[in-house]
Amino acid sequence: MSVPSEITAVLQTERGRQVRAAFAGLGITVGALLAGLIGVISMGGLVSLFDLTESPVVRVLQGNYIQVGFAGAYLVRQGDWNRYVKIRGPTFEDIDWIVGLPLLFAAQGMVLPPILAAVGLPHPQPGTGMEELALETRPLLWPIAFTGMYLFAAPAEELVYRGLVQGRLRAAFDTLGVVILGGLLFGVMHFLVGLMTQGVSFGGSLYWGIDTVVPGLVWGYAYERTENLLVTVVTHAMAWTVALHEIVLYVLRI
C-alpha cells in the first residue's frame, strides 16, 4: 500500500474523522477571526476617512460584523443550512435557559477572577471600547448599542462558534466532545484576540482565553441541548449588556 493510500485509509477511520473535524473547527475559528480583523481594519479606515473617530454612534456600531458574511459564505459553500443553523421560537425550556445562564455567568464573575489573580494572571479586560462610552449616562445611545449587540455582534459570534464550529464537530464527536472542543476553540479565539489587542500582555491574553472557555462550554451545551441559536444569541448579548455579577456584588457589598 502506498503512503497516500495509507494516509487516506487512516483518515477514513473514526479517529481520522475526528482529527479532520477538529482541524476544520480550528480553521473556521481562525478564518472568522481573520474576517473580524479585516472588518475592524476596514471600519477603522472608513472612520478615519470621514473623520468620525469621535462619533459615539460609530463607536457603538463598529465591530466584527463581517463575520456574518464569513458565516454566510461558508453556509453557501457547504449548502447545508439545517446542519449548521438551528433556530426557532423559544419554548419554556429555552426561556429557562435564558433566565438561568446569566445567573451562572454571574457566579463565574465572582468566583473565577480571584482564582486567576491568585495564580498571577492579570485582569486586562480587553474591551471593545464600549466601557469608555459610559452608556449608563447616555440613554439615547441605548437603542443603537442594543441593536448592534443583539442583532449583529452576538448573532455573528454564535453563528460561527455554535453554528458552524459545533456543526462541523458534530459529524465526528459525541455531545461531550462537541461541547469541550467547541468551548476550547472559543477560548482560543479570545486568547488570539488578546494577543492582537494593543496594551494586553501575554498573561492578560491567557486570562481572557481562560475566562471565555467557561461561557463557551456553557453556551455549547445549551445549544446542543436546546438546538436553538436564539438561546445562546440572547444570553451572549445579555452578558455584554447586563452586568449581573456586578449588581450581585454591589447588593452583597463584596
MOBELCOR-V75228 format. One record per backbone hydrogen bond with DSSP energy under -0.5 kcal/mol. NH is the residue of the N-H (numbers start at 1). CO is the residue of the C=O. E is the energy in kcal/mol with one decimal. If there is no record, write none. Layout:
<<NH CO E> <NH CO E>>
//
This chain:
<<6 2 -2.2> <7 3 -2.6> <8 4 -2.4> <9 5 -2.4> <10 6 -2.3> <11 7 -2.4> <12 8 -1.1> <13 10 -1.4> <16 10 -0.6> <17 13 -2.5> <18 14 -2.0> <19 15 -2.4> <20 16 -2.5> <21 17 -2.4> <22 18 -2.6> <23 19 -2.4> <24 20 -2.2> <25 21 -2.4> <26 22 -2.2> <27 23 -2.5> <28 24 -2.4> <29 25 -2.2> <30 26 -2.6> <31 27 -2.7> <32 28 -2.7> <33 29 -2.0> <34 30 -2.6> <35 31 -2.3> <36 32 -2.5> <37 33 -2.3> <38 34 -2.5> <39 35 -2.2> <40 36 -2.4> <41 37 -2.5> <42 38 -2.8> <43 39 -2.8> <44 40 -2.6> <45 41 -2.2> <46 42 -2.2> <47 43 -2.8> <48 44 -2.2> <49 45 -2.5> <50 46 -2.2> <51 48 -1.0> <52 47 -3.0> <55 52 -1.8> <56 54 -0.6> <59 55 -2.1> <60 56 -1.9> <61 57 -2.0> <62 58 -2.4> <65 63 -0.8> <67 64 -1.9> <68 65 -1.7> <69 65 -0.6> <70 66 -1.9> <71 67 -2.8> <72 68 -2.6> <73 69 -2.5> <74 70 -2.2> <75 71 -2.5> <76 72 -2.3> <77 73 -2.2> <78 74 -2.6> <79 75 -3.0> <80 75 -0.6> <83 80 -0.6> <84 80 -1.1> <85 81 -2.9> <86 84 -0.6> <87 85 -0.6> <95 91 -2.2> <96 92 -1.9> <97 93 -2.0> <98 94 -2.5> <99 95 -2.2> <100 96 -2.8> <101 97 -2.9> <102 98 -0.6> <103 99 -0.6> <104 100 -1.7> <105 101 -2.6> <106 102 -1.8> <107 103 -1.9> <108 104 -2.1> <109 105 -2.4> <110 106 -0.9> <110 107 -0.6> <111 107 -2.1> <112 108 -2.3> <113 108 -0.6> <115 111 -1.1> <116 112 -2.5> <117 113 -2.5> <118 114 -1.8> <119 115 -1.1> <120 117 -1.4> <121 116 -2.4> <122 120 -0.5> <124 122 -0.8> <127 125 -0.6> <132 129 -0.6> <133 130 -1.4> <134 131 -0.7> <137 134 -1.9> <138 135 -1.5> <141 138 -2.0> <142 139 -1.3> <143 139 -0.5> <145 141 -2.8> <146 142 -3.0> <147 143 -2.1> <148 144 -2.6> <149 145 -2.3> <150 146 -2.9> <151 147 -2.0> <152 148 -0.8> <153 148 -3.0> <154 149 -2.5> <156 152 -2.2> <157 153 -2.1> <158 154 -2.6> <159 155 -2.6> <160 156 -1.8> <161 157 -3.0> <162 158 -1.6> <163 158 -2.2> <164 159 -2.3> <165 160 -2.7> <166 161 -0.7> <167 163 -1.3> <168 164 -2.3> <169 165 -2.4> <170 166 -2.3> <171 168 -0.9> <172 169 -2.1> <173 169 -2.0> <178 174 -2.5> <179 175 -2.6> <180 176 -2.5> <181 177 -2.5> <182 178 -2.4> <183 179 -2.4> <184 180 -2.3> <185 181 -2.5> <186 182 -1.8> <187 183 -1.9> <188 184 -2.5> <189 185 -2.3> <190 186 -1.6> <191 187 -2.3> <192 188 -2.5> <193 189 -2.1> <194 190 -2.2> <195 191 -1.9> <196 192 -1.4> <197 193 -0.5> <197 194 -1.1> <198 196 -0.5> <200 197 -1.8> <201 199 -0.5> <205 201 -2.3> <206 202 -2.5> <207 203 -2.3> <208 204 -2.3> <209 205 -2.3> <210 206 -2.6> <211 207 -2.9> <212 208 -1.3> <213 209 -0.9> <213 210 -0.8> <214 210 -0.9> <215 211 -0.6> <216 212 -1.8> <217 213 -2.6> <218 214 -2.4> <219 215 -3.2> <220 216 -1.9> <221 217 -2.4> <222 218 -2.7> <223 219 -2.4> <224 220 -2.1> <225 221 -2.5> <226 222 -2.9> <227 223 -2.6> <229 86 -3.1> <231 228 -1.1> <232 228 -0.8> <233 229 -2.8> <234 230 -2.3> <235 231 -2.0> <236 232 -2.0> <237 233 -2.4> <238 234 -2.2> <239 235 -1.6> <240 236 -0.8> <240 237 -0.7> <241 237 -1.6> <242 238 -3.3> <243 241 -0.6> <244 242 -2.3> <247 243 -1.7> <248 244 -2.5> <249 245 -2.5> <250 246 -2.1> <251 247 -2.6> <252 248 -2.8> <253 249 -0.9> <254 249 -2.0>>
//
